[in-house]
């Protein structure tokens, strides 16, 4: 996993919503086909996989050992333009706080390469799929709300553009 197209990410897995979103994500979200589960992104892209080392893992473990688990709910879908359908967590301050913590510890790796002043925590359902397909997914998900979940850990994952190429490298559990 040391090719030029491999990347790493720090993600909050959200297994509680997989039964509702997995089939839609598989159809509409390229990340799902690469092996990335339902998640809210904390930091992407992170350190290139070839540069990850035990010191990085130890720093992450120490930093994240201070984070308490937190509950959140998805009440509805939302959109980025007409291109990305997502679930918006509420409250979202737990996600924002962890991202800020990571950003302060790893300033060379701002979220989304610094493209957004204040990234919006979200769980992508579809990205770049035909708008009619995204609207169909939105309608199908409506009866599933609210979806309640708990952020219990952060995953360090890495992979490339190929199907099923992403794997979990480390799991960092939050305090219960």
GIJO-V565599 format. One record per residue. N is the residue number from 0. SS is DSSP state (helix for helix, strand for strand, loop for the rest). Layout:
BEGIN
N&SS / N&SS
END
This chain:
BEGIN
0&loop / 1&loop / 2&loop / 3&loop / 4&loop / 5&loop / 6&strand / 7&strand / 8&strand / 9&strand / 10&strand / 11&strand / 12&strand / 13&loop / 14&helix / 15&helix / 16&helix / 17&helix / 18&helix / 19&helix / 20&helix / 21&helix / 22&helix / 23&helix / 24&helix / 25&helix / 26&helix / 27&helix / 28&loop / 29&helix / 30&helix / 31&helix / 32&helix / 33&loop / 34&loop / 35&loop / 36&loop / 37&loop / 38&strand / 39&strand / 40&strand / 41&strand / 42&strand / 43&strand / 44&loop / 45&loop / 46&loop / 47&loop / 48&helix / 49&helix / 50&helix / 51&loop / 52&loop / 53&helix / 54&helix / 55&helix / 56&helix / 57&helix / 58&helix / 59&helix / 60&helix / 61&helix / 62&helix / 63&helix / 64&loop / 65&loop / 66&loop / 67&strand / 68&loop / 69&strand / 70&strand / 71&strand / 72&strand / 73&strand / 74&strand / 75&strand / 76&strand / 77&strand / 78&strand / 79&strand / 80&loop / 81&loop / 82&loop / 83&strand / 84&strand / 85&strand / 86&strand / 87&strand / 88&strand / 89&strand / 90&loop / 91&loop / 92&helix / 93&helix / 94&helix / 95&helix / 96&helix / 97&helix / 98&helix / 99&helix / 100&helix / 101&helix / 102&helix / 103&helix / 104&helix / 105&loop / 106&loop / 107&loop / 108&loop / 109&loop / 110&helix / 111&helix / 112&helix / 113&helix / 114&loop / 115&loop / 116&loop / 117&loop / 118&loop / 119&loop / 120&loop / 121&loop / 122&strand / 123&strand / 124&strand / 125&strand / 126&strand / 127&loop / 128&loop / 129&loop / 130&helix / 131&helix / 132&helix / 133&helix / 134&helix / 135&helix / 136&helix / 137&helix / 138&helix / 139&helix / 140&helix / 141&helix / 142&helix / 143&helix / 144&loop / 145&loop / 146&strand / 147&strand / 148&strand / 149&strand / 150&strand / 151&loop / 152&strand / 153&strand / 154&strand / 155&strand / 156&strand / 157&strand / 158&strand / 159&loop / 160&loop / 161&loop / 162&loop / 163&loop / 164&loop / 165&loop / 166&strand / 167&strand / 168&strand / 169&strand / 170&strand / 171&strand / 172&strand / 173&loop / 174&strand / 175&loop
END
